[in-house]
Amino acid sequence: MIVTLTANPSLDRTVSLSAPLRAGEVQNADAVREDAGGKGINVTRVLRGSGAASTAVLPLDPSDPFGAVLRAADVPFTPVAVHGATRANLTLADADGVTTKINLPGVTRTSADGDALIDAVVAAAAGARWLVLAGSLPPGLPDTFYVDVIDAVRGAGFDAGVGPRIAVDTSGPALREVVRRGAPDLIKPNDEELAELAGVSLDSGLALPEAVAAVAAGLVPARVGAAFVTLGGDGAVLVTADGAWHGTPPPTRVRSTVGAGDSSLAGFLLAESAGAGPEECLRSGIRYGSAAAALPGTQAPTPDDLLPGDVPVRRL
């Protein structure tokens, strides 16, 4: 079982354009679709589509139709009752795969909402292999919220061998606090988020994978167990206490990058849960991320969607 927490879920509306976006002009859309979104929910959708057990913990107003969207997508979820409808995010994707995303802040949550979410995560995480804390925090919850979740889970005794490893996929102050105080087992930033986290610029004198690995090595294993850093079309880098690896994606016709990073994390966890080593975990993460990028909207790739072609992995 892999449990995910999405503190700030969203209804993702994706509008497909036949031409590049022209700011200030009127354009016709080719298609529109709606998907249950939010980074943790996306991870659960991919895991479920690949046959793995997963459940998503999220805040949900009992009258919010977002619950029906989740059920229609066959997403197992544990709702925490709150007031206020789920936010709606808008994505504009043109035929060349260029994506413009507009994310709304979401409903302000109270400290009582936060406490209820933590209690629900602790209950759901008993016996889980991984707990994934993913996405932005809604207004009202502190930057330290994910640290509070980690402390509560580990305080329940889960760090004694009966609870989950903890993966975190967020950015900005929330990620900085997790790395400073939370000691997660895995983080999954992209290259820009990693540089912001470390407070440095990537070394322009190095190739991107080498530059990313050098920065991540300053965090692993002192602050985090491992860093899985996605690089878009340049693949991904994995840094652990045992070394660093870079993987290159298969040829991909990009249709939408929304959810690709979440799918990468799901692919990584699928391989890790099956007992794979670091190179195969990296390869699986890249395969799932590439498959997501080749699909429209925020669709969750399944094994049938994985692209042909090799995913070369080299040790850095």
C-alpha positions, 0 to 999 in steps of 0.5 A: 500500500502507498498512501498519498496526501493532497492537501490542496486538490484541484479539478484540472481543466485542460483546453487543447489548442491547435495553434500556439497560445496568442495572449490577448486574442480570441482562439477556438479550442479543439477539445476540453477535458476535466480530471481529478487533480492534485499531485498526490491524487495523480500519484494514486491514479497512476499506481492504481492504473498499474495494479498497485494498492494506493489510497489518497487522503484529501480535504473534501466538502461533503457537498463538493461534486469533486468526490463524484469525479474521484469516484468516476476515475476509480480513485480510492480516497479518504476524505476529511470533511471541510467547508469550501469547494475544491479549486479548479486549475486551468491548463492551455496546451497547444499542438506542440506540447507547450503548456500554460498552467493557471493554478488557483490558490484554493480555499483557506484551511483552518488549523482544525482542518490541518489537524484533521488531515494529520489524524487521517494520514496517521490512520491511513499510513499504518502498515503502508510501504510509502507515504507520499506528501505531495503538492502545494499547501492551501492558504491557512496551513503553515509552511511547516505542515508537512513536517508536522505530518511527518512528526505525527506519523513517526510519533505514532511508532511508524519509524520503528519498522511498522510504518511507511517511508516518506516521499515528498514532492513539493517546492518553495518554503514547504520543501525547504522546511521538510529538508531542514527538519523532516529528514524524508526518505525521498524528495522529488524536485525538478532541477529549478526547485532543487536549485531554489531549495539549495539556494544556489545556481546550477553550475553552467560549466557542467552538463545539466545532470552533473550539475544537478547531481552535485547540488543534490549530493549536498543534501544526500544523505545528510538531510534526505535519504535520496533525491529523484530530480526530474529534468523534463526532456533531459530525463532524471537524476537519482542521488542516493547515499551509494551514488548518482545516476542519470537516465535519458527518456525514450523519444516522446511527442509531448502533448501535455506536461501536467502530471508528468512529474507525479507520474515519474514519482509513481513509476519510481515507487512502483519499481522500488516497491517491487524490490528494484535497485536504484537504476531500475527505479530511475528507469521506471520513473522516467518511463512513466513520466514520458508516458504522461507527457505523451497523453493529453490533459492530466491523464494517468498513464498505465503500463499500456501507455509506456513508450517503446525505446530504451531508457539508457542509465549511466552512473555519474 
